[in-house]
């Protein structure tokens, strides 16, 4: 179900998320671009208009302050000299709010009471400025009280409808909008391009993952560039390579295990069928068949134990670490395998140095040495020899097993530690081997923190070297002696 859901999830969602992230940032920037300059410009124009109207009102109220009272005649005489700027509407009221002067429409409102809120505030002694921007124009108003001997005798009102500055601000808004439209279009195209380019590479990676999920480990991702996605592709290719190798080993393991288990089972079945189908079979023949069945059963048991051991190694369960003496373990292995060596006509001897303790499980080291020595005996030649050496070299303990067997071809040396791999398959079956001993030795050595290597020359024998870090100090010692397996 997980794989099906992964296929149904549309890739376009990720593209949309990337594109929307660009668009959100772009919209915020364009809003700021279209509002902040206009807001600053409008504030500047408000401030400039206020200062200009305040200066104009001060110039007009100064001579009016010299009048005893503000009447239509007296104010008209003063304004006839000073009020020469037609861009302002100028209104003067007395202390009661009665209009005594108006430069618009020939003084049409003279003699009426002014209702403007700015004039009412000015008669109370305040300077008042109000302005608003509407329909691409500034509508500004300014009112200032007129004083005579410290008493408010009236108020001056200036009004201005400025379409010129409003047009400048309107043009600024239009230009900013045009520039924003172009930027928006360019960034949208750019974000779509980036989203497609980025998700195209991600889609290729997803195809590889889905292929591996379906069991196709042969998929190879193209590695382009040097960014994080390129590193992801490279790591996935390495993972696919490991999976391919693991899958091949798994298939080989299943095939070899099936074959190895089938052979003794077939022999057991054949022998039992022969006994059952031959009622008058001689007792001696029956005993031989039963003995053969027992031998095949023991072979199955050994093979099963080795498979179970490999399974335990695969689970990665930690082992009880302790200090182990390789020399003592080598003596035990030699005593155990001496009858096998004697029966094969092979001389088994050990040269063991003391003071070579290592950290690791004793049973694990026994398994390593047993498999190496067992192989060295089984694949040796009559009158051959097997030597086991334990010595210290620097901060390492070396365990070396040599034999005088047929050797291993050079091209097969890298393969001998694989599960079920056998150099001489026919002889391996005769010897009862399943190709698991060296694999167990290699995996156990790795788990104990050591290393194992093989050297061989066809016709001259083989040499296996296992190395472990030395546990604790102490001067190296010479071998305790050279002798046979009993020493």
C-alpha positions in Angstrom: 0.0 0.0 0.0 2.8 2.4 0.7 4.2 2.0 -2.8 0.8 2.5 -4.3 0.2 5.7 -2.4 3.6 6.9 -3.4 2.7 6.5 -7.1 -0.7 8.2 -6.7 0.7 11.3 -5.0 0.9 13.9 -7.8 4.3 15.4 -8.3 2.6 18.7 -9.3 1.9 19.4 -5.6 5.5 19.9 -4.9 5.9 22.1 -8.0 2.9 24.1 -6.9 4.3 24.5 -3.4 7.6 25.8 -4.8 5.9 28.1 -7.2 3.5 29.4 -4.6 6.4 30.1 -2.2 8.0 32.3 -4.9 4.7 34.0 -5.6 3.9 34.8 -2.0 7.3 36.4 -1.5 6.8 38.3 -4.8 3.3 39.5 -3.9 4.6 40.8 -0.5 7.5 42.6 -2.3 5.2 44.1 -4.9 2.7 45.3 -2.3 5.6 47.1 -0.5 6.8 48.4 -3.8 3.4 49.9 -4.7 2.6 51.2 -1.2 5.7 52.4 0.5 7.0 54.9 -2.1 3.4 56.2 -2.6 3.0 56.6 1.1 6.3 58.4 1.5 5.6 60.6 -1.4 2.1 61.4 -0.2 3.5 62.3 3.3 6.1 64.5 1.7 3.4 66.3 -0.4 1.2 66.8 2.7 4.1 68.2 4.7 5.1 70.5 1.8 1.5 71.8 1.3 1.1 72.4 5.0 4.3 74.4 5.3 3.4 76.4 2.1 -0.1 77.2 3.3 1.0 78.1 6.8 3.6 80.6 5.4 0.9 82.1 3.1 -1.6 82.4 6.0 1.0 84.0 8.2 1.8 86.6 5.5 -2.0 87.4 5.2 -2.9 87.5 9.0 0.0 89.8 9.9 -1.5 92.9 8.3 -5.0 91.9 9.4 -3.8 91.9 13.1 -3.4 95.6 12.8 -7.1 96.3 12.2 -9.3 97.2 15.2 -12.0 95.0 13.7 -12.4 92.9 10.7 -15.0 94.5 8.3 -15.6 93.8 4.7 -14.2 97.2 3.7 -11.1 97.1 5.8 -10.2 93.5 4.9 -10.9 94.2 1.2 -8.4 97.1 1.3 -5.7 94.9 2.8 -6.4 91.9 0.5 -6.4 94.1 -2.5 -2.7 94.5 -2.0 -1.7 91.1 -0.6 -4.2 88.5 -2.1 -2.7 88.0 -5.5 -2.3 84.2 -5.6 -5.3 82.7 -7.4 -4.4 79.1 -6.6 -5.8 79.6 -3.1 -9.3 80.3 -2.1 -9.1 82.9 0.6 -11.8 83.5 3.2 -11.8 85.9 6.2 -14.4 85.8 9.0 -14.8 88.0 12.0 -14.9 86.9 15.5 -18.5 85.7 15.1 -17.8 83.6 12.0 -19.4 86.0 9.6 -17.6 86.0 6.2 -16.1 89.5 5.5 -13.9 88.5 2.6 -14.0 85.8 -0.1 -11.8 85.9 -3.3 -14.0 83.3 -5.1 -16.9 84.2 -7.3 -16.8 87.9 -6.5 -17.4 87.3 -2.8 -20.6 85.4 -3.2 -20.6 84.2 0.4 -19.8 87.6 2.0 -22.2 88.4 4.7 -23.0 84.7 5.5 -21.8 82.7 8.4 -19.1 80.2 7.6 -19.8 76.6 8.5 -16.4 75.1 7.8 -15.1 73.1 10.8 -11.5 74.5 10.2 -12.8 78.1 10.8 -14.6 77.1 14.0 -11.3 75.6 15.3 -9.3 78.6 14.2 -11.7 81.0 16.1 -10.9 79.0 19.2 -7.3 79.9 18.8 -5.9 76.8 16.8 -4.0 76.5 13.6 -5.8 73.8 11.6 -4.6 71.9 8.5 -6.5 69.2 6.7 -5.8 67.5 3.4 -7.0 64.5 1.5 -6.0 62.8 -1.7 -9.0 61.8 -3.9 -9.5 61.4 -7.6 -5.8 62.1 -8.4 -5.9 65.5 -6.6 -5.1 67.0 -3.2 -7.9 68.9 -1.5 -6.2 70.9 1.2 -7.5 73.4 3.8 -5.7 75.6 6.3 -7.2 78.0 9.0 -5.4 80.4 11.3 -6.7 82.8 13.9 -6.3 86.6 13.5 -5.2 88.3 16.7 -5.4 92.0 17.8 -3.9 93.0 21.1 -4.0 89.3 22.1 -7.6 88.8 21.3 -9.0 86.7 18.5 -10.7 89.1 16.2 -11.3 86.6 13.3 -9.8 83.8 11.3 -8.3 83.3 7.9 -9.1 80.3 5.7 -7.1 79.0 2.8 -8.3 76.3 0.4 -6.4 74.7 -2.4 -7.4 72.0 -4.9 -4.1 70.8 -6.3 -4.4 68.5 -9.4 -0.8 69.0 -10.4 0.8 67.3 -7.4 -2.1 64.8 -7.4 -1.2 64.0 -11.0 2.4 63.4 -10.1 1.4 61.0 -7.4 -1.1 59.3 -9.7 1.7 58.9 -12.4 4.0 57.4 -9.8 1.3 54.9 -8.8 0.8 54.0 -12.5 4.5 53.6 -13.2 5.0 51.4 -10.1 2.0 49.3 -11.1 3.4 48.9 -14.7 6.9 48.0 -13.3 5.3 45.6 -10.8 3.3 43.9 -13.6 6.5 43.3 -15.6 8.3 42.0 -12.5 5.4 39.8 -11.6 5.3 38.2 -15.0 9.1 37.7 -15.1 9.3 36.2 -11.6 6.3 33.9 -12.3 8.0 32.5 -15.4 11.3 32.2 -13.5 9.6 30.5 -10.5 7.8 28.1 -12.8 11.1 27.3 -14.6 12.9 26.8 -11.3 10.1 24.6 -10.0 10.1 22.5 -13.1 13.9 22.2 -13.2 14.0 21.2 -9.5 11.1 18.8 -9.5 12.3 17.2 -12.7 15.5 16.1 -10.9 13.4 15.0 -7.9 11.0 13.1 -10.1 14.0 11.2 -11.6 15.2 10.3 -8.1 11.6 9.2 -7.2 11.5 7.0 -10.3 14.7 5.3 -9.1 13.3 4.8 -5.6 10.1 3.4 -7.0 12.0 1.1 -9.3 14.1 -0.2 -6.3 10.9 -0.6 -4.3 9.6 -2.8 -7.0 12.8 -4.9 -7.0 14.6 -3.3 -10.0 18.0 -2.5 -8.5 19.6 -2.0 -11.9 18.3 1.5 -12.1 21.1 4.1 -12.2 20.4 7.8 -11.5 22.1 10.5 -13.5 24.4 12.6 -11.3 24.4 16.2 -12.5 26.0 19.1 -10.7 27.5 19.3 -7.3 24.6 20.3 -5.1 22.6 18.3 -2.5 20.4 16.6 -5.1 23.5 15.4 -7.0 24.8 14.0 -3.7 21.5 12.3 -3.0 21.5 10.7 -6.5 25.1 9.5 -5.9 24.3 8.0 -2.5 21.2 6.3 -4.0 23.3 4.8 -6.8 25.7 3.4 -4.2 22.7 2.0 -2.3 21.3 0.5 -5.5 24.7 -1.1 -6.1 24.7 -2.6 -2.6 21.1 -3.8 -3.1 22.0 -5.4 -6.4 24.9 -7.2 -4.8 22.8 -8.2 -1.8 20.0 -9.5 -4.1 22.5 -11.6 -6.1 23.9 -13.0 -2.9 20.4 -13.7 -1.6 19.4 -15.5 -4.8 22.7 -17.4 -4.8 22.3 -18.2 -1.1 18.7 -19.5 -1.6 19.8 -21.5 -4.7 22.9 -23.0 -3.0 21.1 -23.7 0.3 18.2 -25.4 -1.6 20.7 -27.5 -3.6 22.9 -28.4 -0.6 19.9 -29.4 1.5 18.2 -31.3 -1.3 21.2 -33.5 -1.9 21.4 -35.2 1.5 17.6 -35.4 1.7 17.5 -37.1 -1.7 20.1 -39.6 -0.5 18.2 -40.3 2.7 15.0 -40.8 0.8 16.7 -43.1 -1.7 18.2 -45.3 1.0 15.0 -45.5 3.0 13.0 -46.4 -0.1 15.5 -49.1 -0.9 15.1 -50.6 2.6 11.3 -50.4 2.5 11.1 -51.8 -1.0 13.5 -54.7 -0.3 11.9 -56.9 2.4 14.6 -59.6 2.1 17.6 -57.2 2.2 20.5 -58.7 4.1 21.0 -57.3 7.6 24.6 -56.2 6.8 23.3 -54.2 3.8 20.6 -52.6 6.0 23.2 -51.6 8.6 25.3 -50.0 5.8 22.3 -48.1 4.5 21.3 -47.0 8.0 24.9 -45.9 8.6 24.8 -43.9 5.3 21.5 -42.4 6.4 23.1 -41.4 9.7 26.0 -39.8 7.9 23.7 -37.8 5.7 21.7 -36.7 8.7 24.9 -35.5 10.5 25.7 -33.6 7.3 22.3 -32.0 7.4 22.7 -31.2 11.0 26.1 -29.5 10.5 24.8 -27.5 7.6 21.7 -26.4 9.6 23.9 -25.3 12.5 26.1 -23.3 10.2 23.1 -21.6 8.6 21.8 -20.8 12.0 25.1 -19.4 13.0 25.2 -17.2 9.9 21.6 -16.1 10.7 22.7 -15.1 14.2 25.6 -13.1 12.7 23.2 -11.3 10.3 21.0 -10.2 13.2 23.8 -8.1 14.6 23.2 -9.2 18.2 26.1 -8.0 20.4 28.4 -10.7 21.8 29.7 -10.9 25.3 33.2 -9.3 25.0 36.0 -10.6 27.1 39.7 -11.2 27.1 40.6 -14.4 25.2 43.9 -16.2 24.8 44.3 -17.2 21.1 47.1 -19.7 22.0 44.8 -21.6 24.3 42.0 -21.7 21.8 44.4 -22.9 19.1 45.5 -25.8 21.3 41.9 -26.8 21.8 41.2 -26.7 18.1 44.4 -28.7 17.3 43.4 -31.4 19.9 39.9 -31.6 18.4 41.1 -31.9 14.8 44.2 -34.1 15.3 42.2 -37.4 14.6 40.9 -35.9 11.4 44.5 -34.8 10.4 45.9 -38.2 11.3 43.3 -40.0 9.3 44.0 -37.8 6.2 47.8 -38.2 6.6 48.4 -34.6 7.4 50.9 -33.3 9.9 49.3 -30.7 12.2 51.6 -28.5 14.3 51.3 -25.3 16.3 53.7 -22.5 17.1 52.1 -20.3 19.8 53.4 -17.3 21.6 52.0 -16.3 25.0 51.0 -12.8 26.0 48.8 -12.3 22.9 45.4 -11.8 24.5 42.6 -10.2 22.5 39.2 -8.8 23.4 36.4 -11.0 22.0 34.3 -14.0 22.6 36.2 -17.3 23.0 33.6 -19.3 21.2 33.8 -16.9 18.2 37.5 -17.3 18.0 37.2 -21.1 18.3 34.7 -21.1 15.4 37.2 -19.1 13.3 40.2 -21.3 14.0 38.2 -24.5 13.7 36.9 -23.6 10.2 40.3 -22.5 9.0 42.1 -25.6 10.3 39.3 -27.9 9.3 39.5 -26.6 5.7 43.3 -26.8 5.7 43.1 -30.5 6.6 40.3 -31.5 4.3 41.7 -29.8 1.2 45.3 -30.8 1.8 47.2 -33.7 0.2 48.5 -36.9 1.7 51.7 -36.4 3.7 50.9 -32.7 3.7 51.2 -30.4 6.6 49.2 -27.7 8.4 50.8 -25.1 10.6 49.0 -22.7 13.1 50.9 -19.7 14.3 49.9 -17.2 17.0 52.2 -14.2 17.6 52.2 -10.5 18.3 53.3 -7.8 15.8 53.2 -4.3 17.3 49.8 -3.6 18.7 48.2 -6.5 16.8 47.9 -10.3 17.4 48.3 -12.4 14.2 46.8 -15.8 13.9 48.1 -17.6 10.8 47.0 -21.0 9.3 49.1 -22.4 6.5 48.7 -25.6 4.5 50.4 -27.5 1.7 47.2 -28.2 -0.3 46.4 -27.5 -4.0 46.0 -23.8 -3.4 43.4 -21.3 -4.7 43.5 -19.7 -8.2 44.3 -16.0 -7.9 41.1 -14.9 -9.7 39.0 -16.8 -7.1 40.7 -15.4 -3.9 38.3 -12.4 -3.6 35.3 -14.8 -3.7 36.3 -17.5 -1.2 34.6 -15.7 1.8 31.2 -15.7 0.1 28.5 -18.0 1.3 28.4 -21.4 -0.4 31.4 -20.6 -2.5 33.7 -23.5 -3.1 36.8 -23.6 -5.3 36.6 -27.4 -6.0 32.9 -28.2 -5.8 33.3 -31.9 -6.5 35.9 -32.4 -3.7 33.9 -30.2 -1.4 30.9 -32.5 -1.6 33.2 -35.5 -1.0 34.6 -33.8 2.1 31.1 -32.9 3.3 31.6 -29.1 2.9 28.9 -26.7 2.0 31.0 -23.6 1.4 30.0 -21.9 4.6 33.1 -22.3 6.8 35.1 -19.4 5.4 32.0 -17.2 5.3 31.4 -17.9 9.0 35.1 -17.2 9.8 35.1 -13.9 7.9 31.8 -12.6 9.4 32.8 -13.7 12.9 36.2 -12.0 12.5 34.6 -8.8 11.4 32.1 -8.8 14.3 35.0 -9.2 16.7 36.8 -6.2 15.3 39.4 -8.1 13.4 40.3 -8.7 9.7 41.0 -11.8 7.7 43.0 -12.2 4.5 44.0 -15.1 2.3 47.2 -15.7 0.2 47.6 -18.7 -2.1 49.6 -20.0 -5.0 48.2 -22.9 -7.1 50.0 -26.1 -6.3 51.8 -24.7 -3.2 49.1 -24.2 -0.6 47.4 -21.4 1.1 48.0 -19.0 4.0 45.1 -17.4 6.0 46.0 -14.5 8.3 43.6 -13.2 11.0 44.5 -10.0 12.8 43.0 -8.6 16.1 44.0 -5.6 18.2 46.1 -6.6 21.2 44.2 -6.4 24.5 46.5 -4.7 27.1 50.2 -4.2 27.2 53.2 -6.5 27.6 56.3 -7.3 25.7 56.0 -9.8 22.8 57.2 -13.3 23.6 58.7 -15.9 21.4 56.6 -18.9 20.5 56.2 -21.3 23.4 57.4 -24.1 21.2 57.1 -26.0 18.0 55.5 -29.3 18.0 52.5 -31.3 17.1 48.9 -30.7 18.0 49.2 -32.0 21.5 51.5 -29.3 22.6 
